[in-house]
Amino acid sequence: MAKQKRKNNAEPPKRQKSQQKTICNCSVCCGKLVAYATKRRHEAGLGAVELRANVVQSLGKRPPSMSTHSLQPAKKKAAISNDHPAVLTAQSQTANSLDSYNHHPTELEQSRSIDDAAPRVPSPTPQDTTSEARIQEIALNQWRGCLRRQHRSPSVDDDVYFAGDVDPHDGDHLLNMDVDALQGAEEEEEELADIEVDKHPDGVNQEVDDTTFRCAFQREAAAVALSGEVFDEAELLLLRMYALKVEDHLTERTFNRLFKVFPNSGQTTLKLTKKHVRFLSGFQPIQYDCCINSCVCFVGPQYKDLDRCPYEKCREPRYKENGQPRKVFEYIPLIPRLKAQMANPTLAKAMRYRSERESSPQDTEDVFDGTHYKSLLGKMVPSSNPPIPFFSDPRDVALGISTDGFGPFEHRDKTCWPIILFNYNLPPDIRFQKQYCINVGTIPGPKKPWDVDSFLFALMEELVRLEIGIEAFDSLTLTFFDFHCYVILGFGDIPAMSLILHMKGQNGLVPCRLCDIQAIRGASKIHYVPLNRENFRKANPAKYDPAKLPMRTHDDFIRKAKEVDAAVTIAEEDRLSKKYGIKGLPILSNLSSLSIPSSFPYDFMHLIWENLMKNLISFWTSDFKDLDHKQKGYIIKKANWEKIGEETAASRSTIPSSFGAAPPNIATKQSQMTAEMYANWTLFIAPIVLKGRFRNAKYYSHFMELVMLLRLCLSFKITRAMREEIKNGFRKWVLSYEELYYERDPDRLSTCPLTIHALLHIADSIETMGPVWTYWAWPMERHCNKLLPSIRSRRHPYVCISTFVSAVAQLDQIRLKYNLVDALNLDPVKKDAHVYTHALYPGFKLAPTKREETLSKSLKKLIWGALATRYQVKSDIVKRIVKLNTPVLQYGRVTRLNGGDLMYARDLVKQWEDGRDASYVRVSRTVAGHSLNMLKVCMMQYTLLVDRHARSHNRASVFDERNFFGQLLRTFVITVPASKRLKLANPTVVILALIRSVKANKGTDNTFYYKKNGALEVVDLATVQCVVGRVPCPGKEWAIVDRSDVITHDRALKGRSRRGSLVVLNSSLSSTTRCTASRAPVYKLLI
């Protein structure tokens, strides 16, 4: 196809900037040179302008090379031949390095933000020189590799996807929208340029090298910004309206109509509002030309001068006839956003979590307990000058990167690829919350990128500079420091990780990214990875020992990748890539903080809930591929499967909503199930409803072994012994799986996909990278779901997504920089007018329904008995001291604070017909005494030390620990007066709970079952731990579902509680009281 020539349009003349300046005598500017309009506004006392004057004055001191126009990559004005020279001169190597798109860290730092005010303009430092050299080396390596790939077609086992029914010109419609947006941005940049280059009277830009002055200026500017005095109410109203438009996905027409609804709001047009938001955030997306089919991004020395897609099967023109790009990729700068987090005192303090957390050498609770992070401590950052160790500063940040293919439409024939970074320095309770997920860009569809590294170029430049170190302001110490960030982790599903690691993927001859196991091919063209392949004549080896797999190492991976890249011919490259399962050296290998492939563990969510469980259910229902399932022991009869579905649906009303999404009837509505539903069904419901349903009971035992292993993987704390149990357990489980399902039959080879083999690497990944929740894909999936409502046009889906992501990033930046988190929160404030809390019960909150009534004799007797046990006296003594003649305050709702559960007292709060019961609870406590002192919250479990000799008052107490469950009926707030007999110097508040116990017995599957209710008991509220669920069973029996010891998806997003041994430090309790109670829920893992 002939190359299309573009019009060589001349650049429009730049507007002449006004040269009329005057000296401002206001207290803020201190005699600085400003425009007349600025002086008049300062004299009027406008606070927002006063602050900006300081910032603008400092920006005016920057050299011309740091102009805001350099934020935009240079536009090509003439068609350039595809015959790019194979050898670059030294001069072109420098010009065409990775930062050849005129995007430098100093330019990123030139944003109009407070944290960038008055930077010094130093001569090149060793760090600057080092980072530039590293970037040039990366760029040249990538360019050489791309020259070999330009004419290479994807092999059969490659994952490159080109749908035949996708129009190659599907992105033509993006031109008009992109060009209009680009032209509008250029006009606004010209307008902003009028105030950005304030100069001193002599017309020479001044350099400020005095660190003391700069720190003082930064402290003053930060104090003004974070005080909230920067914005008046009119400006806050404008920001709130824009936040409403973005977060609720209002159309431009609706936004403009708000002015008539609120005529006194001072609202401006959407264009001016966006301009204002961009100014306040201090950054804007940077647009790079990309292929219309998303094959490559035209950036860097290998692509920036091309006018056609280099992929041989695409070759689409880069430009339209008018010289404008057909499609663009928007990159959102990373450095300004990380610096804003460090410049916010609240977040900067939270980011000390990494350096301040206490770590046990034997236990694994976070990514920082993994051997990879620990191996970095003490190692030197390559090319650092002077040499510095990784994470030597408590402010150094650990980052994780994730990506995934996201289908904006139901049929998923078109995909885009968000690129997300996570700040692991943040504590788990906020780490994955959406406002802290850093989206640096979404690779537009409609197809999978042919060279994903080209889309990662801009990010790589910033990551290299962050690794070497940049200057940032610490809002805690109020000083500048060398800010370092290191990417230590990457995660996503198998196709996504194969894409960014340049690996063959799950259909390759060497499909596993963590080991070199050889796959074998059956009758089809698909590869599978059984451990035992003795019945395949050409298999070598004939059998793999799961304990001695040929693990990949970082050095070995890099060596093989370089060998593939160094291949002289295409045929040689194909042969090597098939042999190694590696297609080349990924750009991420240039980050010295990553260890490939161990830094990229398998994603637990996709591996278990989206693959393994779906496959097992397909086996049980005779629906797994085209295999012969007749007379197999794993088959569940259709009638039994329908009963399983009915029991699953019936449990919806008896499992609390805090457990997460309730599974539907799995027999009839399995297509509606999400990964979260599969997780809840597998962990809590399936062990109950599958019991006795298999033709051969050994398949149920095999499944229960899997559930036990999954629960271990999801434990809050994983000890060394637990890691060994997980490792040995999965080895045994996979071997048993091959015996039960694969049966070593070549005709059943399809039962051994990569997702079964990957189970063998879970324990190693936990040891290397930490618990599975630190790198499962739920945060990414949640982010993708957040993007769906932003797609307002089926013709422009990727533009809609990019616009929304950029707007959200700018709003989040404004919230951080100016401390406007609460001011820009549009959700109504929940009023706790009738909430009751007490210092003696810091982990609880009581809420209405509220009632005051005189208690019946039977309730009084129970309360006196509970108080007598508490204070180790007889009931008659308590009865004389605590008379209970007046109405007693009662509450119907109990909440465990810090991420705990909401529990209902069933006598006071009635359940809706379609509601989910949250009245059954678990109580965990050890109490000395002669009676059962338990607390049950609507259905609850409690662990008590029960006196073996409770009925023999003259015998010494011998306590046994037992678990109890029950239903919470009421809560009482009792004031116990001061009494010498009770050893109380002052009146004391005691909160008690009325529980109807259940007679539960532990089954062989470690599940508690009950048929009848027990006696009423009154216990202390401090023993209430969490809600539990119930699943109906045949014979009017109930099974109790307890999730207290595992991290579920819902708890990863909303909070989790954990149990442990502790001594109750509560003056209202006896000093001899000992309990095995739940610690206050301390982690909220997300989002």
Secondary structure, 3 states (H helix, E strand, C coil): CCCCCCCCCCCCCCCCCCCCEEECCCCCCCCCEEEHHHHHHHHCCCHHHHHHHHHHHHHCCCCHHHCHHHHCCCCCCCCCCCCCCCCCCHHHHHHCCCCCCCCCHHHHCCCCCHHHCCCCCCCCCHHHHHHHHHHHHHHHHHHHHHHHHCCCCCCCCCCCCCCCCCCCCCCCCHHHHHHHHHHHHHHHHHHHHHHHCCCCCCCCCCCCCCHHHHHHHHHHHHHHHHCCCCCCHHHHHHHHHHHHHHHCCCCHHHHHHHHHHCCCCCCCCHHHHHHHHHHHHCCCCEEEEECCCCCCECCCCCCCCCCECCCCCCCCECECCCCCECCEEEECCCHHHHHHHHHCHHHHHHCCHHHHCCCCCCEECCHHHCHHHHHHECCECCCCCCCCEECCCCCCEEEEEEECCECCCCCCCCCEEEEEEEECCCCHHHHCCHHHCEEEEEECCCCCCCCHHHHHHHHHHHHHHHHHCEEEEECCCCEEEEECEEEEEEECCHHHHHHHHCECCCCCCCCCCCECCCCEECCCCCEECCCECCCCCCCCCCECCCCCCCECCHHHHHHHHHHHHCCCCHHHHHHHHHHHCECCCCHHHHCCCCCCCCCCCCCHHHHHHHHHHHHHHHHHCCCCCCCCCCCCCCCCCHHHHHHHHHHHHHHHHCCCHHHCCCCCCCCCCHHHCCHHHHHHHHHHHHHHHCCCCCCCHHHHHHHHHHHHHHHHHCCCCEEHHHHHHHHHHHHHHHHHHHHHHHCCCHHHHHHCCHHHHHHHHHHHHHHHHCCHHHCCCHHHHHHHHHHHHHCCCCCCHHHHHHHHHHHHHHHHHHHHHCCCCCCCCCCCCCCCCCCEEECCEEEEEEEEEEEEECCCHHHHHHHHHHHHHHHCCCHHHHHHHCCCCCCEEEEEEEEECCCCCEEECCCCCCCCCCCCCCCEEEECCCCCCCCCCCCCCCEEEEEEEEECCCCCCCCCCCEEEEEEEEEEEEEEEEEECCECCCCECCCEEEEEEEEEEEEEEECCCCCEEEEEEEEEEEEEHHHEEEECEEEEECCCEEEEECCCCCCCHHHHHHCEEEECCECCCCCCCCCCCCECCEEEEEECCCC
